[in-house]
Amino acid sequence: MTVPKDTQKEYRLHVLKQLQENAKRLESLDYPGCKATFKVDQECPEPDPHLKVFYFDIDNCLYRRSTMIHELMQQSIRNYMMNELGVDEEEAERINQGYYRKYGLAIRGLVMFNGIDGMEYNRMVDDSLPLQHILKPDPVLRKVLQDLRAKGRVDKLWLFTNAYKNHAMRCVRILGIADLFDGITYCDYSRTDTIICKPDPRAFEKAKKQSGLGDYSNAYFIDDSGNNVEQGLNLGMRKCVQVAEDHHVDEILGNVPMGAIVVNSITELPRAVPELFK
């Protein structure tokens, strides 16, 4: 299917306008936690066998799935495929779901088999989401994370996401918690060979290396994906928590694995791992 040039032009102009609005709103934030206090791309420290790290997924984890950001992102992906790949909506949905099911991330398949530019995809899809109209500062979550840091039972709070850094940092800045983390491991969409993402064990090794973790037995992990949580358990992480809002589990991302602790919301973390809050 060939996309009419006027339709494609209109799509690109709409995305550009949204990108400009997003950037303007992000820079205007002025409340606690809206600025990160860590360097996004840090040098890897020497692994510390005694270091304790808590790894946090972002999407549908730090904010609730009921915000419908996931559904908005899926529509953004379909719009991109329809306008940039020239497929109809049904085919776009088929491709998206196929890659999502197989790789846990549509962009991985698109880069490998459709020859797209990962960074341009990120700009047109993730960066164009109007997150500022959906997310807002979360004082309850902020208090939970502050308490976790204050108790000192873990040495680092580390973001671990399949998103690219732009989207990841936008989320935590808008939520007002960007100053409570020590670093981030994100999915590098600029790679032109293989994009490595959770639940691939290489993604976990990357997070381990970047955070300075010496032993998985000193790691805690929270995610909404059963497949990711299962991988964490398989690697020997001390405790893995799965967020299942209203008991909803995305079967594509895997059911709750044996050994996982289940919570309805990340704000239930003190109940899930009480030893870290004493």
FIZA-152048 format. One record per residue (C-alpha): x, y, z. Coordinates in steps of 0.02 Angstrom, whole numbers. Last residue first. Layout:
BEGIN
<node xx="X" yy="Y" zz="Z"/>
...
//
This chain:
BEGIN
<node xx="634" yy="-71" zz="2935"/>
<node xx="586" yy="-27" zz="2756"/>
<node xx="696" yy="-152" zz="2664"/>
<node xx="638" yy="-298" zz="2772"/>
<node xx="458" yy="-259" zz="2723"/>
<node xx="486" yy="-316" zz="2542"/>
<node xx="311" yy="-341" zz="2471"/>
<node xx="219" yy="-243" zz="2606"/>
<node xx="335" yy="-92" zz="2592"/>
<node xx="321" yy="-108" zz="2401"/>
<node xx="134" yy="-80" zz="2402"/>
<node xx="161" yy="89" zz="2316"/>
<node xx="216" yy="-10" zz="2164"/>
<node xx="35" yy="-57" zz="2138"/>
<node xx="-71" yy="-215" zz="2139"/>
<node xx="72" yy="-318" zz="2207"/>
<node xx="133" yy="-494" zz="2170"/>
<node xx="290" yy="-574" zz="2243"/>
<node xx="371" yy="-693" zz="2120"/>
<node xx="429" yy="-867" zz="2168"/>
<node xx="329" yy="-959" zz="2037"/>
<node xx="308" yy="-850" zz="1884"/>
<node xx="161" yy="-730" zz="1858"/>
<node xx="105" yy="-752" zz="1679"/>
<node xx="205" yy="-691" zz="1531"/>
<node xx="223" yy="-532" zz="1430"/>
<node xx="102" yy="-594" zz="1296"/>
<node xx="-13" yy="-652" zz="1436"/>
<node xx="-30" yy="-473" zz="1500"/>
<node xx="-79" yy="-499" zz="1682"/>
<node xx="-220" yy="-400" zz="1763"/>
<node xx="-244" yy="-439" zz="1948"/>
<node xx="-318" yy="-265" zz="1975"/>
<node xx="-145" yy="-197" zz="1933"/>
<node xx="-21" yy="-340" zz="1919"/>
<node xx="150" yy="-273" zz="1970"/>
<node xx="275" yy="-414" zz="1986"/>
<node xx="406" yy="-415" zz="2123"/>
<node xx="572" yy="-508" zz="2116"/>
<node xx="674" yy="-546" zz="2271"/>
<node xx="854" yy="-603" zz="2292"/>
<node xx="898" yy="-606" zz="2107"/>
<node xx="961" yy="-778" zz="2059"/>
<node xx="971" yy="-766" zz="1870"/>
<node xx="817" yy="-875" zz="1852"/>
<node xx="721" yy="-758" zz="1968"/>
<node xx="765" yy="-608" zz="1861"/>
<node xx="718" yy="-703" zz="1705"/>
<node xx="549" yy="-745" zz="1782"/>
<node xx="520" yy="-562" zz="1823"/>
<node xx="556" yy="-514" zz="1643"/>
<node xx="439" yy="-647" zz="1574"/>
<node xx="304" yy="-600" zz="1700"/>
<node xx="310" yy="-420" zz="1642"/>
<node xx="251" yy="-285" zz="1763"/>
<node xx="424" yy="-259" zz="1838"/>
<node xx="508" yy="-248" zz="2009"/>
<node xx="683" yy="-310" zz="2048"/>
<node xx="793" yy="-335" zz="2200"/>
<node xx="977" yy="-378" zz="2184"/>
<node xx="1105" yy="-440" zz="2311"/>
<node xx="1091" yy="-621" zz="2253"/>
<node xx="1130" yy="-557" zz="2078"/>
<node xx="1311" yy="-531" zz="2131"/>
<node xx="1435" yy="-392" zz="2096"/>
<node xx="1316" yy="-251" zz="2054"/>
<node xx="1410" yy="-101" zz="1984"/>
<node xx="1254" yy="-16" zz="1913"/>
<node xx="1316" yy="-22" zz="1733"/>
<node xx="1377" yy="-201" zz="1745"/>
<node xx="1219" yy="-272" zz="1823"/>
<node xx="1108" yy="-174" zz="1704"/>
<node xx="1207" yy="-241" zz="1555"/>
<node xx="1201" yy="-417" zz="1625"/>
<node xx="1012" yy="-399" zz="1641"/>
<node xx="1001" yy="-345" zz="1458"/>
<node xx="1111" yy="-492" zz="1409"/>
<node xx="988" yy="-608" zz="1499"/>
<node xx="859" yy="-562" zz="1365"/>
<node xx="697" yy="-527" zz="1459"/>
<node xx="723" yy="-380" zz="1436"/>
<node xx="802" yy="-289" zz="1290"/>
<node xx="948" yy="-302" zz="1170"/>
<node xx="928" yy="-216" zz="1002"/>
<node xx="1024" yy="-319" zz="876"/>
<node xx="1123" yy="-248" zz="730"/>
<node xx="1087" yy="-63" zz="699"/>
<node xx="1100" yy="-2" zz="877"/>
<node xx="1028" yy="172" zz="904"/>
<node xx="878" yy="102" zz="997"/>
<node xx="984" yy="72" zz="1152"/>
<node xx="867" yy="-3" zz="1281"/>
<node xx="893" yy="82" zz="1448"/>
<node xx="996" yy="53" zz="1604"/>
<node xx="975" yy="199" zz="1722"/>
<node xx="1062" yy="281" zz="1868"/>
<node xx="1059" yy="328" zz="2051"/>
<node xx="874" yy="358" zz="2073"/>
<node xx="777" yy="475" zz="2189"/>
<node xx="801" yy="637" zz="2092"/>
<node xx="691" yy="582" zz="1947"/>
<node xx="541" yy="554" zz="2062"/>
<node xx="423" yy="696" zz="2014"/>
<node xx="309" yy="590" zz="1903"/>
<node xx="346" yy="710" zz="1758"/>
<node xx="533" yy="683" zz="1782"/>
<node xx="516" yy="495" zz="1798"/>
<node xx="417" yy="480" zz="1636"/>
<node xx="520" yy="602" zz="1534"/>
<node xx="678" yy="510" zz="1586"/>
<node xx="615" yy="344" zz="1520"/>
<node xx="548" yy="418" zz="1358"/>
<node xx="714" yy="499" zz="1316"/>
<node xx="820" yy="353" zz="1380"/>
<node xx="750" yy="225" zz="1257"/>
<node xx="620" yy="107" zz="1328"/>
<node xx="655" yy="-72" zz="1381"/>
<node xx="686" yy="-9" zz="1558"/>
<node xx="796" yy="-33" zz="1710"/>
<node xx="799" yy="116" zz="1829"/>
<node xx="918" yy="92" zz="1977"/>
<node xx="895" yy="127" zz="2162"/>
<node xx="1064" yy="101" zz="2242"/>
<node xx="1137" yy="50" zz="2410"/>
<node xx="994" yy="-54" zz="2477"/>
<node xx="948" yy="-70" zz="2661"/>
<node xx="983" yy="116" zz="2682"/>
<node xx="820" yy="156" zz="2773"/>
<node xx="818" yy="330" zz="2696"/>
<node xx="822" yy="266" zz="2517"/>
<node xx="669" yy="156" zz="2541"/>
<node xx="579" yy="295" zz="2635"/>
<node xx="612" yy="416" zz="2492"/>
<node xx="550" yy="286" zz="2368"/>
<node xx="387" yy="262" zz="2464"/>
<node xx="366" yy="450" zz="2487"/>
<node xx="388" yy="482" zz="2300"/>
<node xx="260" yy="348" zz="2260"/>
<node xx="132" yy="435" zz="2371"/>
<node xx="178" yy="608" zz="2305"/>
<node xx="147" yy="558" zz="2122"/>
<node xx="180" yy="708" zz="2010"/>
<node xx="74" yy="698" zz="1853"/>
<node xx="53" yy="581" zz="1705"/>
<node xx="-80" yy="593" zz="1570"/>
<node xx="-72" yy="763" zz="1486"/>
<node xx="115" yy="777" zz="1515"/>
<node xx="139" yy="609" zz="1430"/>
<node xx="87" yy="678" zz="1261"/>
<node xx="172" yy="535" zz="1164"/>
<node xx="285" yy="606" zz="1027"/>
<node xx="447" yy="544" zz="1105"/>
<node xx="387" yy="364" zz="1100"/>
<node xx="328" yy="352" zz="919"/>
<node xx="404" yy="478" zz="797"/>
<node xx="564" yy="510" zz="894"/>
<node xx="589" yy="328" zz="939"/>
<node xx="559" yy="275" zz="760"/>
<node xx="688" yy="403" zz="702"/>
<node xx="810" yy="330" zz="828"/>
<node xx="778" yy="152" zz="773"/>
<node xx="800" yy="188" zz="588"/>
<node xx="691" yy="59" zz="500"/>
<node xx="758" yy="-88" zz="401"/>
<node xx="600" yy="-193" zz="408"/>
<node xx="674" yy="-356" zz="472"/>
<node xx="800" yy="-319" zz="608"/>
<node xx="751" yy="-140" zz="650"/>
<node xx="564" yy="-177" zz="646"/>
<node xx="587" yy="-336" zz="748"/>
<node xx="676" yy="-246" zz="889"/>
<node xx="559" yy="-98" zz="875"/>
<node xx="408" yy="-204" zz="922"/>
<node xx="475" yy="-248" zz="1095"/>
<node xx="445" yy="-406" zz="1196"/>
<node xx="538" yy="-501" zz="1058"/>
<node xx="417" yy="-634" zz="998"/>
<node xx="252" yy="-568" zz="1065"/>
<node xx="290" yy="-386" zz="1028"/>
<node xx="358" yy="-431" zz="856"/>
<node xx="199" yy="-524" zz="810"/>
<node xx="85" yy="-397" zz="893"/>
<node xx="161" yy="-253" zz="795"/>
<node xx="164" yy="-345" zz="630"/>
<node xx="-18" yy="-399" zz="644"/>
<node xx="-74" yy="-227" zz="705"/>
<node xx="13" yy="-142" zz="559"/>
<node xx="-65" yy="-267" zz="440"/>
<node xx="-239" yy="-226" zz="504"/>
<node xx="-205" yy="-39" zz="500"/>
<node xx="-146" yy="-38" zz="319"/>
<node xx="38" yy="-43" zz="273"/>
<node xx="141" yy="98" zz="197"/>
<node xx="296" yy="78" zz="305"/>
<node xx="304" yy="261" zz="360"/>
<node xx="121" yy="310" zz="373"/>
<node xx="41" yy="145" zz="420"/>
<node xx="189" yy="86" zz="523"/>
<node xx="200" yy="250" zz="620"/>
<node xx="14" yy="254" zz="652"/>
<node xx="21" yy="75" zz="716"/>
<node xx="163" yy="119" zz="836"/>
<node xx="68" yy="272" zz="899"/>
<node xx="-86" yy="163" zz="927"/>
<node xx="19" yy="42" zz="1030"/>
<node xx="89" yy="189" zz="1128"/>
<node xx="-85" yy="251" zz="1170"/>
<node xx="-132" yy="77" zz="1228"/>
<node xx="20" yy="69" zz="1341"/>
<node xx="-15" yy="245" zz="1406"/>
<node xx="-187" yy="185" zz="1462"/>
<node xx="-169" yy="271" zz="1632"/>
<node xx="-245" yy="108" zz="1696"/>
<node xx="-72" yy="29" zz="1684"/>
<node xx="-23" yy="128" zz="1837"/>
<node xx="140" yy="226" zz="1846"/>
<node xx="308" yy="167" zz="1910"/>
<node xx="262" yy="-5" zz="1843"/>
<node xx="157" yy="10" zz="1686"/>
<node xx="312" yy="84" zz="1601"/>
<node xx="460" yy="107" zz="1719"/>
<node xx="550" yy="-51" zz="1776"/>
<node xx="643" yy="-29" zz="1939"/>
<node xx="802" yy="-117" zz="1994"/>
<node xx="848" yy="-118" zz="2179"/>
<node xx="1035" yy="-134" zz="2206"/>
<node xx="1138" yy="-204" zz="2350"/>
<node xx="1328" yy="-188" zz="2336"/>
<node xx="1429" yy="-319" zz="2432"/>
<node xx="1515" yy="-403" zz="2283"/>
<node xx="1556" yy="-231" zz="2209"/>
<node xx="1582" yy="-228" zz="2022"/>
<node xx="1701" yy="-88" zz="1969"/>
<node xx="1601" yy="59" zz="1905"/>
<node xx="1531" yy="76" zz="1729"/>
<node xx="1549" yy="251" zz="1660"/>
<node xx="1384" yy="344" zz="1665"/>
<node xx="1260" yy="385" zz="1528"/>
<node xx="1110" yy="460" zz="1617"/>
<node xx="1210" yy="563" zz="1742"/>
<node xx="1119" yy="569" zz="1908"/>
<node xx="1024" yy="709" zz="1995"/>
<node xx="875" yy="701" zz="1877"/>
<node xx="758" yy="851" zz="1876"/>
<node xx="570" yy="846" zz="1906"/>
<node xx="593" yy="774" zz="2081"/>
<node xx="524" yy="925" zz="2173"/>
<node xx="422" yy="1043" zz="2061"/>
<node xx="476" yy="1159" zz="1921"/>
<node xx="430" yy="1080" zz="1754"/>
<node xx="443" yy="1206" zz="1611"/>
<node xx="577" yy="1108" zz="1519"/>
<node xx="460" yy="959" zz="1500"/>
<node xx="317" yy="1068" zz="1437"/>
<node xx="422" yy="1145" zz="1299"/>
<node xx="493" yy="977" zz="1244"/>
<node xx="320" yy="898" zz="1237"/>
<node xx="247" yy="1044" zz="1139"/>
<node xx="386" yy="1036" zz="1010"/>
<node xx="367" yy="848" zz="993"/>
<node xx="179" yy="866" zz="971"/>
<node xx="202" yy="991" zz="829"/>
<node xx="328" yy="877" zz="745"/>
<node xx="211" yy="728" zz="759"/>
<node xx="68" yy="824" zz="679"/>
<node xx="183" yy="885" zz="540"/>
<node xx="240" yy="707" zz="507"/>
<node xx="62" yy="642" zz="496"/>
<node xx="7" yy="784" zz="381"/>
<node xx="155" yy="749" zz="266"/>
<node xx="113" yy="563" zz="262"/>
<node xx="-68" yy="602" zz="216"/>
<node xx="-17" yy="728" zz="83"/>
<node xx="109" yy="606" zz="10"/>
<node xx="-26" yy="473" zz="-10"/>
<node xx="33" yy="312" zz="75"/>
<node xx="67" yy="172" zz="-47"/>
<node xx="0" yy="0" zz="0"/>
//
